[in-house]
Amino acid sequence: MSKKAPETVQARTGARRREATQTAIVDAMRALLLAGEPFSTLSVEQIASAAGLSRATFYLHFADKKEVMIRLAHEIVEQRFVIGAEPLADPHISRDAVNAVVTEMVDRWIDDAPLLEALIELAEQDAAVNQNWMDAVHEVGEMGAKLMSAHWGGGTGAYDDPETLGKVLAWMFERSAHQLTRDRSARDSVIAAISEVLWRVFEYRPPRGRA
């Protein structure tokens, strides 16, 4: 069996350069959307210019602005993983800690509202983007299912279908944050409601008499 040839310095340098260029393009789109540019009228030329690149360089890395949006969507979801993964993994997490995680997630959603508005609007129009956004939200649901199973400890106390429950909760958060936090005065009540739901789920116990 032949050994894989070691990666050359030139190859590693090229990979880092490609990643840096792609990051610059994604960051440029993020900045333009946060500044109020509508995705529908945003051009490749605008994105490339904001990234300090040529239009030709843009097309070396992305087929179109939709591909940039898909990558941005996954980065948004990864940020949510970072926020909640460690504290929610604690099987003895407190109610205050749950509330703190939800607060940070909702506030991040509010801060990113223009990005998410553009993403959700595009997902409603484009099947590929919609599938990517669904997959990203389901990743959050899968993480939630693992966390819930760990809290319940398995056995007869566990809910029968944590995977579906995780997806339902992930979409509950996505829809609630998207629709209800448009009214900034509703922030505190939305945080309280989501925290209440998550706390009750983590504290789930089976009905008496259940086998």
N, CA, C and O of each residue as an XYZ file, in Angstrom:
844
protein
N       0.847     -1.197      0.000
C       0.000      0.000      0.000
C       0.885      1.251      0.000
O       1.730      1.414      0.880
N       0.693      2.125     -0.976
C       1.532      3.308     -1.115
C       1.156      4.371     -0.086
O      -0.012      4.562      0.251
N       2.191      5.050      0.395
C       1.943      6.120      1.351
C       1.542      7.389      0.616
O       1.991      7.658     -0.498
N       0.690      8.155      1.267
C       0.266      9.428      0.698
C       1.435     10.410      0.727
O       2.110     10.560      1.746
N       1.664     11.079     -0.410
C       2.771     12.031     -0.493
C       2.526     13.184      0.475
O       1.401     13.672      0.583
N       3.558     13.618      1.173
C       3.382     14.735      2.125
C       3.005     16.017      1.394
O       3.438     16.269      0.270
N       2.188     16.814      2.064
C       1.751     18.077      1.474
C       2.926     19.049      1.419
O       3.658     19.203      2.396
N       3.098     19.688      0.293
C       4.209     20.615      0.129
C       3.903     21.957      0.773
O       2.747     22.298      1.024
N       4.964     22.710      1.032
C       4.805     24.063      1.570
C       3.994     24.910      0.605
O       3.160     25.712      1.024
N       4.237     24.733     -0.680
C       3.509     25.498     -1.691
C       2.018     25.194     -1.650
O       1.182     26.089     -1.779
N       1.695     23.892     -1.464
C       0.278     23.496     -1.400
C      -0.391     24.082     -0.167
O      -1.524     24.559     -0.238
N       0.314     24.046      0.975
C      -0.257     24.597      2.208
C      -0.447     26.109      2.092
O      -1.448     26.656      2.557
N       0.514     26.768      1.475
C       0.410     28.220      1.290
C      -0.767     28.553      0.377
O      -1.508     29.502      0.634
N      -0.934     27.777     -0.681
C      -2.054     28.000     -1.595
C      -3.390     27.789     -0.914
O      -4.335     28.545     -1.142
N      -3.474     26.758     -0.074
C      -4.720     26.481      0.646
C      -5.065     27.611      1.602
O      -6.223     28.014      1.711
N      -4.042     28.123      2.299
C      -4.282     29.238      3.223
C      -4.714     30.489      2.466
O      -5.565     31.243      2.935
N      -4.128     30.702      1.303
C      -4.485     31.873      0.497
C      -5.928     31.766      0.004
O      -6.675     32.744      0.024
N      -6.310     30.561     -0.439
C      -7.700     30.361     -0.899
C      -8.686     30.592      0.239
O      -9.715     31.244      0.063
N      -8.358     30.049      1.404
C      -9.246     30.211      2.558
C      -9.358     31.677      2.955
O     -10.445     32.152      3.282
N      -8.239     32.394      2.927
C      -8.252     33.814      3.279
C      -9.089     34.617      2.293
O      -9.812     35.531      2.688
N      -8.991     34.279      1.011
C      -9.772     34.990     -0.001
C     -11.261     34.701      0.164
O     -12.086     35.611      0.076
N     -11.605     33.437      0.403
C     -13.006     33.081      0.602
C     -13.573     33.751      1.848
O     -14.714     34.213      1.847
N     -12.780     33.801      2.901
C     -13.216     34.472      4.129
C     -13.461     35.956      3.874
O     -14.428     36.526      4.378
N     -12.582     36.577      3.090
C     -12.740     38.003      2.768
C     -14.038     38.242      2.000
O     -14.724     39.239      2.227
N     -14.369     37.329      1.095
C     -15.602     37.467      0.313
C     -16.829     37.315      1.206
O     -17.776     38.096      1.113
N     -16.804     36.298      2.075
C     -17.940     36.082      2.989
C     -18.087     37.268      3.946
O     -19.199     37.734      4.195
N     -16.980     37.745      4.472
C     -17.026     38.891      5.386
C     -17.543     40.147      4.691
O     -18.248     40.955      5.296
N     -17.189     40.304      3.416
C     -17.662     41.466      2.659
C     -19.171     41.411      2.482
O     -19.853     42.425      2.636
N     -19.702     40.223      2.157
C     -21.154     40.102      2.027
C     -21.830     40.358      3.368
O     -22.858     41.033      3.426
N     -21.266     39.828      4.435
C     -21.826     40.046      5.770
C     -21.924     41.543      6.073
O     -22.960     42.028      6.527
N     -20.834     42.263      5.816
C     -20.796     43.696      6.111
C     -21.806     44.470      5.267
O     -22.454     45.390      5.766
N     -21.944     44.106      4.005
C     -22.892     44.795      3.125
C     -24.336     44.562      3.572
O     -25.144     45.491      3.581
N     -24.654     43.331      3.939
C     -26.009     43.031      4.394
C     -26.317     43.723      5.722
O     -27.410     44.255      5.916
N     -25.342     43.709      6.633
C     -25.557     44.376      7.925
C     -25.695     45.884      7.760
O     -26.317     46.555      8.584
N     -25.103     46.413      6.676
C     -25.205     47.852      6.406
C     -26.529     48.218      5.739
O     -26.805     49.394      5.502
N     -27.347     47.205      5.437
C     -28.672     47.477      4.883
C     -28.830     47.209      3.400
O     -29.885     47.501      2.835
N     -27.807     46.658      2.751
C     -27.935     46.339      1.322
C     -28.852     45.129      1.156
O     -28.604     44.093      1.774
N     -29.905     45.227      0.340
C     -30.777     44.072      0.125
C     -30.048     42.992     -0.679
O     -29.337     43.298     -1.637
N     -30.226     41.738     -0.288
C     -29.565     40.651     -1.014
C     -30.011     40.613     -2.470
O     -29.211     40.323     -3.360
N     -31.280     40.905     -2.711
C     -31.822     40.797     -4.071
C     -31.126     41.721     -5.061
O     -31.027     41.396     -6.244
N     -30.643     42.870     -4.591
C     -29.993     43.824     -5.494
C     -28.472     43.843     -5.337
O     -27.774     44.576     -6.037
N     -27.975     43.033     -4.417
C     -26.534     42.987     -4.183
C     -25.851     42.294     -5.361
O     -26.249     41.197     -5.753
N     -24.834     42.927     -5.921
C     -24.148     42.375     -7.089
C     -22.810     41.756     -6.715
O     -22.226     42.078     -5.681
N     -22.339     40.862     -7.574
C     -21.018     40.268     -7.381
C     -19.951     41.361     -7.374
O     -18.991     41.297     -6.606
N     -20.126     42.359     -8.232
C     -19.172     43.466     -8.290
C     -19.077     44.175     -6.945
O     -17.979     44.507     -6.499
N     -20.223     44.412     -6.289
C     -20.217     45.065     -4.979
C     -19.470     44.229     -3.943
O     -18.664     44.744     -3.169
N     -19.758     42.929     -3.948
C     -19.130     42.043     -2.965
C     -17.617     41.993     -3.181
O     -16.841     42.116     -2.234
N     -17.207     41.810     -4.446
C     -15.779     41.735     -4.762
C     -15.072     43.030     -4.398
O     -13.977     43.008     -3.835
N     -15.692     44.153     -4.717
C     -15.092     45.445     -4.411
C     -14.930     45.638     -2.910
O     -13.894     46.117     -2.449
N     -15.964     45.262     -2.142
C     -15.898     45.398     -0.688
C     -14.822     44.496     -0.091
O     -14.257     44.799      0.960
N     -14.542     43.371     -0.780
C     -13.505     42.451     -0.313
C     -12.120     42.849     -0.807
O     -11.123     42.238     -0.423
N     -12.055     43.883     -1.667
C     -10.778     44.313     -2.223
C     -10.254     43.375     -3.287
O      -9.045     43.218     -3.457
N     -11.193     42.744     -4.012
C     -10.831     41.756     -5.022
C     -11.471     42.105     -6.356
O     -12.351     42.962     -6.435
N     -11.019     41.436     -7.390
C     -11.635     41.622     -8.705
C     -12.817     40.665     -8.857
O     -12.942     39.681     -8.128
N     -13.674     40.980     -9.819
C     -14.817     40.107    -10.122
C     -14.315     38.725    -10.546
O     -14.898     37.704    -10.179
N     -13.231     38.704    -11.319
C     -12.680     37.429    -11.785
C     -12.211     36.567    -10.610
O     -12.394     35.350    -10.613
N     -11.606     37.207     -9.610
C     -11.151     36.463     -8.437
C     -12.329     35.888     -7.673
O     -12.263     34.763     -7.177
N     -13.413     36.659     -7.574
C     -14.622     36.153     -6.914
C     -15.042     34.833     -7.544
O     -15.311     33.866     -6.830
N     -15.101     34.780     -8.870
C     -15.597     33.595     -9.565
C     -14.618     32.421     -9.518
O     -14.982     31.298     -9.868
N     -13.397     32.668     -9.094
C     -12.469     31.563     -8.877
C     -12.832     30.778     -7.621
O     -12.423     29.629     -7.453
N     -13.608     31.416     -6.739
C     -13.908     30.817     -5.435
C     -15.384     30.483     -5.233
O     -15.707     29.533     -4.519
N     -16.269     31.237     -5.841
C     -17.709     31.003     -5.699
C     -18.388     31.112     -7.062
O     -18.020     31.943     -7.893
N     -19.384     30.259     -7.272
C     -20.109     30.287     -8.546
C     -20.992     31.520     -8.656
O     -21.172     32.067     -9.744
N     -21.543     31.957     -7.521
C     -22.433     33.119     -7.508
C     -22.627     33.570     -6.065
O     -22.058     32.986     -5.143
N     -23.425     34.602     -5.878
C     -23.605     35.135     -4.519
C     -24.409     34.182     -3.638
O     -24.330     34.257     -2.412
N     -25.187     33.279     -4.258
C     -25.931     32.301     -3.463
C     -24.982     31.358     -2.732
O     -25.232     30.983     -1.586
N     -23.901     30.978     -3.391
C     -22.924     30.103     -2.740
C     -22.294     30.794     -1.527
O     -22.026     30.162     -0.505
N     -22.067     32.087     -1.660
C     -21.516     32.847     -0.530
C     -22.530     32.843      0.614
O     -22.158     32.701      1.778
N     -23.794     32.997      0.284
C     -24.845     33.025      1.293
C     -24.955     31.689      2.010
O     -25.197     31.643      3.216
N     -24.777     30.597      1.263
C     -24.836     29.274      1.883
C     -23.704     29.111      2.894
O     -23.912     28.598      3.994
N     -22.518     29.546      2.517
C     -21.391     29.457      3.462
C     -21.649     30.341      4.673
O     -21.353     29.951      5.803
N     -22.188     31.506      4.448
C     -22.500     32.410      5.556
C     -23.515     31.766      6.494
O     -23.417     31.905      7.713
N     -24.490     31.060      5.923
C     -25.499     30.381      6.743
C     -24.859     29.360      7.668
O     -25.210     29.274      8.844
N     -23.923     28.590      7.140
C     -23.268     27.581      7.967
C     -22.397     28.234      9.044
O     -22.273     27.699     10.146
N     -21.803     29.368      8.736
C     -21.014     30.067      9.753
C     -21.915     30.569     10.881
O     -21.549     30.518     12.055
N     -23.099     31.054     10.502
C     -24.055     31.525     11.507
C     -24.435     30.389     12.450
O     -24.484     30.568     13.667
N     -24.703     29.212     11.870
C     -25.089     28.059     12.686
C     -23.931     27.610     13.573
O     -24.138     27.280     14.741
N     -22.714     27.595     13.027
C     -21.546     27.211     13.822
C     -21.375     28.128     15.027
O     -20.972     27.683     16.101
N     -21.683     29.412     14.845
C     -21.598     30.349     15.966
C     -22.576     29.962     17.063
O     -22.276     30.115     18.247
N     -23.749     29.458     16.674
C     -24.743     29.029     17.671
C     -24.237     27.819     18.437
O     -24.491     27.687     19.634
N     -23.507     26.916     17.739
C     -22.919     25.771     18.419
C     -21.965     26.239     19.509
O     -21.989     25.733     20.631
N     -21.129     27.206     19.167
C     -20.120     27.702     20.101
C     -20.788     28.305     21.330
O     -20.331     28.104     22.456
N     -21.869     29.043     21.109
C     -22.549     29.711     22.222
C     -23.063     28.710     23.242
O     -22.830     28.882     24.439
N     -23.753     27.678     22.802
C     -24.476     26.836     23.743
C     -23.879     25.485     24.060
O     -24.306     24.830     25.011
N     -22.891     25.048     23.278
C     -22.427     23.665     23.404
C     -21.898     23.326     24.795
O     -22.321     22.334     25.389
N     -20.986     24.128     25.318
C     -20.346     23.774     26.589
C     -21.293     23.849     27.781
O     -21.384     22.878     28.533
N     -22.010     24.970     27.991
C     -22.889     25.017     29.164
C     -24.043     24.022     29.086
O     -24.424     23.439     30.102
N     -24.607     23.821     27.887
C     -25.738     22.906     27.770
C     -25.326     21.447     27.908
O     -26.170     20.585     28.155
N     -24.029     21.162     27.751
C     -23.549     19.794     27.897
C     -23.446     19.375     29.363
O     -23.277     18.193     29.662
N     -23.546     20.332     30.264
C     -23.470     20.042     31.702
C     -24.772     19.381     32.149
O     -25.822     20.021     32.096
N     -24.739     18.116     32.590
C     -25.980     17.439     32.995
C     -26.640     18.064     34.214
O     -27.794     17.772     34.526
N     -25.897     18.929     34.902
C     -26.448     19.586     36.100
C     -26.639     21.086     35.867
O     -26.590     21.879     36.807
N     -26.852     21.457     34.631
C     -27.002     22.868     34.292
C     -28.140     23.502     35.088
O     -29.170     22.871     35.325
N     -27.949     24.735     35.492
C     -28.965     25.441     36.282
C     -29.927     26.197     35.380
O     -29.662     26.414     34.198
N     -31.040     26.591     35.963
C     -32.028     27.382     35.213
C     -31.399     28.700     34.764
O     -31.636     29.138     33.638
N     -30.612     29.330     35.612
C     -29.972     30.593     35.244
C     -29.013     30.412     34.072
O     -28.906     31.286     33.212
N     -28.316     29.277     34.037
C     -27.378     29.017     32.941
C     -28.124     28.815     31.626
O     -27.672     29.283     30.581
N     -29.253     28.129     31.666
C     -30.084     27.962     30.467
C     -30.538     29.326     29.965
O     -30.483     29.609     28.768
N     -30.983     30.161     30.885
C     -31.441     31.500     30.512
C     -30.309     32.328     29.900
O     -30.531     33.094     28.962
N     -29.095     32.171     30.436
C     -27.952     32.916     29.906
C     -27.628     32.499     28.475
O     -27.318     33.343     27.634
N     -27.700     31.191     28.198
C     -27.449     30.693     26.842
C     -28.500     31.232     25.881
O     -28.167     31.720     24.801
N     -29.765     31.145     26.271
C     -30.851     31.618     25.407
C     -30.721     33.123     25.162
O     -30.934     33.598     24.046
N     -30.373     33.861     26.209
C     -30.210     35.314     26.067
C     -29.144     35.642     25.032
O     -29.353     36.489     24.164
N     -28.000     34.969     25.126
C     -26.924     35.242     24.169
C     -27.334     34.863     22.750
O     -27.015     35.578     21.800
N     -28.039     33.742     22.601
C     -28.472     33.310     21.267
C     -29.483     34.269     20.662
O     -29.390     34.604     19.481
N     -30.443     34.712     21.455
C     -31.449     35.651     20.955
C     -30.797     36.984     20.603
O     -31.102     37.569     19.564
N     -29.909     37.464     21.456
C     -29.236     38.736     21.168
C     -28.383     38.642     19.910
O     -28.323     39.591     19.128
N     -27.718     37.494     19.710
C     -26.939     37.311     18.490
C     -27.864     37.295     17.274
O     -27.530     37.834     16.219
N     -29.029     36.670     17.435
C     -29.999     36.642     16.337
C     -30.455     38.059     15.988
O     -30.550     38.415     14.814
N     -30.731     38.851     17.000
C     -31.166     40.230     16.771
C     -30.064     41.016     16.059
O     -30.334     41.764     15.119
N     -28.829     40.843     16.511
C     -27.704     41.540     15.880
C     -27.533     41.132     14.414
O     -27.172     41.951     13.568
N     -27.799     39.856     14.129
C     -27.618     39.329     12.769
C     -28.890     39.390     11.932
O     -28.942     38.812     10.847
N     -29.909     40.079     12.419
C     -31.216     40.071     11.766
C     -31.164     40.333     10.256
O     -31.819     39.608      9.506
N     -30.415     41.336      9.776
C     -30.377     41.560      8.326
C     -29.815     40.373      7.545
O     -30.260     40.094      6.432
N     -28.831     39.671      8.131
C     -28.268     38.489      7.475
C     -29.309     37.384      7.395
O     -29.483     36.745      6.356
N     -29.991     37.173      8.500
C     -30.963     36.090      8.556
C     -32.206     36.394      7.729
O     -32.804     35.489      7.148
N     -32.587     37.645      7.677
C     -33.708     38.043      6.815
C     -33.384     37.695      5.363
O     -34.215     37.135      4.648
N     -32.164     38.036      4.937
C     -31.751     37.756      3.561
C     -31.686     36.260      3.303
O     -32.112     35.784      2.250
N     -31.154     35.522      4.266
C     -31.022     34.081      4.108
C     -32.379     33.397      4.013
O     -32.600     32.563      3.135
N     -33.283     33.750      4.912
C     -34.600     33.119      4.928
C     -35.395     33.500      3.681
O     -36.113     32.671      3.122
N     -35.266     34.751      3.248
C     -35.935     35.175      2.016
C     -35.424     34.368      0.822
O     -36.214     33.923     -0.010
N     -34.117     34.182      0.737
C     -33.538     33.422     -0.366
C     -33.938     31.954     -0.279
O     -34.213     31.325     -1.301
N     -33.973     31.406      0.928
C     -34.346     30.006      1.111
C     -35.779     29.741      0.650
O     -36.091     28.643      0.188
N     -36.645     30.741      0.775
C     -38.029     30.587      0.332
C     -38.147     30.584     -1.191
O     -39.157     30.144     -1.741
N     -37.111     31.077     -1.866
C     -37.150     31.190     -3.322
C     -36.293     30.155     -4.041
O     -36.531     29.854     -5.210
N     -35.304     29.615     -3.352
C     -34.327     28.745     -3.994
C     -34.264     27.404     -3.257
O     -33.988     27.361     -2.058
N     -34.518     26.325     -3.976
C     -34.596     25.000     -3.356
C     -33.258     24.576     -2.760
O     -33.229     23.987     -1.679
N     -32.151     24.864     -3.440
C     -30.836     24.457     -2.947
C     -30.484     25.187     -1.658
O     -29.982     24.584     -0.710
N     -30.752     26.492     -1.629
C     -30.473     27.272     -0.420
C     -31.385     26.814      0.714
O     -30.955     26.708      1.863
N     -32.639     26.545      0.385
C     -33.587     26.067      1.391
C     -33.107     24.761      2.019
O     -33.181     24.588      3.236
N     -32.613     23.839      1.181
C     -32.136     22.560      1.696
C     -30.921     22.758      2.586
O     -30.801     22.114      3.629
N     -30.028     23.637      2.186
C     -28.846     23.904      2.995
C     -29.212     24.518      4.336
O     -28.631     24.164      5.361
N     -30.183     25.444      4.335
C     -30.617     26.061      5.593
C     -31.307     25.028      6.483
O     -31.096     25.016      7.696
N     -32.134     24.159      5.887
C     -32.775     23.097      6.665
C     -31.725     22.176      7.278
O     -31.823     21.811      8.450
N     -30.725     21.801      6.487
C     -29.664     20.929      7.004
C     -28.933     21.589      8.164
O     -28.600     20.936      9.153
N     -28.685     22.900      8.032
C     -27.970     23.621      9.080
C     -28.785     23.662     10.373
O     -28.246     23.435     11.456
N     -30.086     23.952     10.259
C     -30.943     23.984     11.448
C     -31.051     22.593     12.063
O     -31.072     22.453     13.286
N     -31.120     21.560     11.215
C     -31.208     20.193     11.725
C     -29.933     19.781     12.447
O     -29.979     18.957     13.361
N     -28.788     20.349     12.046
C     -27.549     20.085     12.786
C     -27.683     20.557     14.229
O     -27.238     19.889     15.163
N     -28.304     21.722     14.391
C     -28.548     22.233     15.740
C     -29.487     21.287     16.488
O     -29.287     20.997     17.667
N     -30.522     20.810     15.777
C     -31.457     19.862     16.382
C     -30.783     18.575     16.818
O     -31.106     18.026     17.872
N     -29.845     18.088     16.009
C     -29.115     16.870     16.354
C     -28.275     17.084     17.607
O     -28.205     16.210     18.472
N     -27.636     18.252     17.702
C     -26.866     18.558     18.896
C     -27.794     18.598     20.110
O     -27.469     18.075     21.175
N     -28.959     19.231     19.926
C     -29.919     19.306     21.023
C     -30.388     17.934     21.466
O     -30.563     17.694     22.661
N     -30.598     17.015     20.504
C     -31.036     15.664     20.840
C     -30.002     14.953     21.700
O     -30.351     14.270     22.663
N     -28.731     15.113     21.353
C     -27.659     14.488     22.143
C     -27.598     15.074     23.551
O     -27.402     14.348     24.526
N     -27.767     16.388     23.648
C     -27.733     17.031     24.961
C     -28.896     16.571     25.833
O     -28.725     16.287     27.018
N     -30.092     16.503     25.222
C     -31.259     16.071     25.989
C     -31.103     14.633     26.457
O     -31.416     14.316     27.605
N     -30.620     13.758     25.574
C     -30.419     12.362     25.951
C     -29.436     12.245     27.108
O     -29.618     11.422     28.006
N     -28.383     13.081     27.082
C     -27.404     13.062     28.164
C     -28.035     13.520     29.480
O     -27.742     12.969     30.541
N     -28.897     14.528     29.403
C     -29.562     15.021     30.620
C     -30.498     13.970     31.198
O     -30.574     13.795     32.414
N     -31.214     13.268     30.315
C     -32.178     12.281     30.790
C     -31.503     11.005     31.268
O     -32.058     10.275     32.089
N     -30.309     10.737     30.757
C     -29.560      9.575     31.207
C     -30.011      8.257     30.624
O     -29.602      7.204     31.111
N     -30.851      8.280     29.584
C     -31.290      7.030     28.952
C     -32.291      6.285     29.809
O     -32.844      6.841     30.758
N     -32.517      5.051     29.480
C     -33.441      4.223     30.244
C     -34.887      4.647     30.065
O     -35.235      5.296     29.079
N     -35.728      4.277     31.024
C     -37.156      4.528     30.893
C     -37.514      5.994     31.063
O     -38.625      6.402     30.723
N     -36.585      6.797     31.587
C     -36.871      8.211     31.761
C     -36.689      9.028     30.514
O     -37.038     10.208     30.489
N     -36.145      8.419     29.468
C     -35.855      9.170     28.249
C     -37.077      9.274     27.351
O     -37.897      8.358     27.295
N     -37.190     10.376     26.663
C     -38.244     10.553     25.672
C     -37.951      9.628     24.499
O     -36.789      9.407     24.158
N     -38.994      9.087     23.881
C     -38.821      8.060     22.856
C     -38.106      8.547     21.595
O     -37.401      7.775     20.946
N     -38.285      9.823     21.245
C     -37.770     10.305     19.961
C     -37.059     11.654     20.127
O     -37.568     12.679     19.673
N     -35.881     11.658     20.777
C     -35.175     12.927     20.993
C     -34.739     13.590     19.690
O     -34.608     14.813     19.636
N     -34.511     12.794     18.628
C     -34.074     13.367     17.361
C     -35.132     14.315     16.794
O     -34.818     15.439     16.403
N     -36.388     13.857     16.749
C     -37.452     14.712     16.239
C     -37.696     15.887     17.170
O     -37.934     17.007     16.718
N     -37.638     15.630     18.469
C     -37.823     16.706     19.437
C     -36.749     17.778     19.245
O     -37.041     18.971     19.319
N     -35.516     17.354     18.999
C     -34.437     18.315     18.765
C     -34.708     19.187     17.557
O     -34.481     20.396     17.599
N     -35.199     18.577     16.463
C     -35.518     19.343     15.259
C     -36.655     20.329     15.530
O     -36.606     21.480     15.099
N     -37.674     19.865     16.245
C     -38.813     20.734     16.563
C     -38.351     21.942     17.374
O     -38.761     23.070     17.100
N     -37.503     21.708     18.365
C     -37.022     22.812     19.194
C     -36.136     23.766     18.393
O     -36.191     24.981     18.588
N     -35.319     23.215     17.492
C     -34.458     24.073     16.671
C     -35.296     24.980     15.787
O     -34.999     26.167     15.653
N     -36.352     24.424     15.177
C     -37.219     25.248     14.324
C     -38.072     26.204     15.150
O     -38.392     27.304     14.700
N     -38.440     25.783     16.360
C     -39.174     26.681     17.256
C     -38.339     27.926     17.523
O     -38.840     29.049     17.472
N     -37.042     27.707     17.812
C     -36.180     28.855     18.076
C     -36.011     29.700     16.819
O     -36.100     30.926     16.879
N     -35.770     29.059     15.690
C     -35.554     29.805     14.440
C     -36.754     30.680     14.105
O     -36.602     31.860     13.791
N     -37.940     30.102     14.173
C     -39.152     30.863     13.830
C     -39.445     31.933     14.871
O     -39.802     33.058     14.520
N     -39.300     31.595     16.142
C     -39.590     32.565     17.208
C     -38.640     33.753     17.126
O     -39.057     34.908     17.213
N     -37.353     33.447     16.956
C     -36.372     34.530     16.893
C     -36.575     35.377     15.646
O     -36.413     36.597     15.685
N     -36.928     34.735     14.546
C     -37.101     35.460     13.286
C     -38.338     36.347     13.312
O     -38.285     37.507     12.901
N     -39.441     35.808     13.792
C     -40.710     36.530     13.721
C     -40.926     37.472     14.911
O     -41.319     38.624     14.730
N     -40.671     36.981     16.119
C     -41.085     37.725     17.310
C     -40.112     38.817     17.725
O     -40.523     39.804     18.335
N     -38.815     38.661     17.405
C     -37.854     39.681     17.844
C     -37.759     40.850     16.874
O     -36.939     41.747     17.072
N     -38.586     40.856     15.826
C     -38.655     42.053     14.973
C     -39.131     43.239     15.810
O     -38.740     44.384     15.584
N     -39.980     42.929     16.777
C     -40.386     43.931     17.766
C     -39.392     43.846     18.920
O     -39.488     42.951     19.760
N     -38.440     44.773     18.963
C     -37.376     44.689     19.962
C     -37.904     44.739     21.392
O     -37.249     44.258     22.317
N     -39.077     45.316     21.571
C     -39.638     45.371     22.922
C     -40.055     43.986     23.418
O     -40.294     43.802     24.612
N     -40.144     43.007     22.506
C     -40.544     41.648     22.881
C     -39.353     40.789     23.289
O     -39.526     39.628     23.658
N     -38.136     41.354     23.227
C     -36.922     40.568     23.491
C     -37.001     39.786     24.796
O     -36.809     38.570     24.804
N     -37.281     40.476     25.902
C     -37.236     39.827     27.207
C     -38.275     38.711     27.329
O     -37.992     37.655     27.894
N     -39.472     38.946     26.800
C     -40.526     37.933     26.907
C     -40.220     36.724     26.027
O     -40.556     35.596     26.389
N     -39.588     36.948     24.876
C     -39.195     35.827     24.004
C     -38.118     35.000     24.689
O     -38.182     33.771     24.682
N     -37.135     35.658     25.278
C     -36.074     34.948     25.996
C     -36.664     34.124     27.136
O     -36.300     32.962     27.319
N     -37.573     34.725     27.900
C     -38.185     34.020     29.030
C     -38.967     32.800     28.565
O     -38.912     31.746     29.199
N     -39.700     32.939     27.453
C     -40.522     31.836     26.963
C     -39.664     30.682     26.449
O     -39.931     29.520     26.756
N     -38.632     31.004     25.667
C     -37.762     29.950     25.143
C     -37.021     29.256     26.279
O     -36.873     28.034     26.271
N     -36.557     30.027     27.251
C     -35.871     29.448     28.405
C     -36.787     28.497     29.168
O     -36.363     27.434     29.621
N     -38.046     28.897     29.300
C     -39.012     28.049     30.011
C     -39.209     26.717     29.295
O     -39.244     25.663     29.930
N     -39.335     26.770     27.978
C     -39.525     25.538     27.199
C     -38.308     24.626     27.344
O     -38.454     23.436     27.623
N     -37.108     25.179     27.157
C     -35.903     24.359     27.238
C     -35.716     23.769     28.638
O     -35.327     22.611     28.786
N     -35.996     24.574     29.652
C     -35.838     24.076     31.015
C     -36.786     22.913     31.287
O     -36.399     21.912     31.891
N     -38.015     23.054     30.839
C     -38.986     21.979     31.050
C     -38.583     20.711     30.292
O     -38.790     19.600     30.781
N     -38.007     20.879     29.099
C     -37.544     19.721     28.333
C     -36.389     19.035     29.059
O     -36.380     17.812     29.198
N     -35.417     19.818     29.520
C     -34.283     19.219     30.219
C     -34.718     18.523     31.506
O     -34.122     17.526     31.912
N     -35.759     19.054     32.142
C     -36.240     18.482     33.394
C     -37.307     17.419     33.174
O     -37.966     16.996     34.124
N     -37.482     16.986     31.940
C     -38.514     16.012     31.594
C     -38.422     14.752     32.445
O     -37.338     14.216     32.680
N     -39.590     14.291     32.904
C     -39.682     13.011     33.575
C     -40.880     12.261     32.989
O     -41.890     12.881     32.658
N     -40.779     10.926     32.857
C     -41.872     10.177     32.253
C     -43.107     10.161     33.143
O     -42.992     10.272     34.363
N     -44.287     10.026     32.546
C     -45.507      9.946     33.349
C     -45.462      8.744     34.291
O     -44.816      7.741     33.986
N     -46.135      8.837     35.418
C     -46.189      7.712     36.362
C     -46.840      6.519     35.685
O     -47.799      6.648     34.924
N     -46.286      5.356     35.989
C     -46.866      4.133     35.425
C     -46.265      3.775     34.086
O     -46.540      2.695     33.564
N     -45.448      4.652     33.509
C     -44.838      4.315     32.216
C     -43.773      3.249     32.433
O     -43.000      3.312     33.389
N     -43.745      2.288     31.548
C     -42.794      1.189     31.663
C     -41.395      1.650     31.334
O     -40.456      0.854     31.378
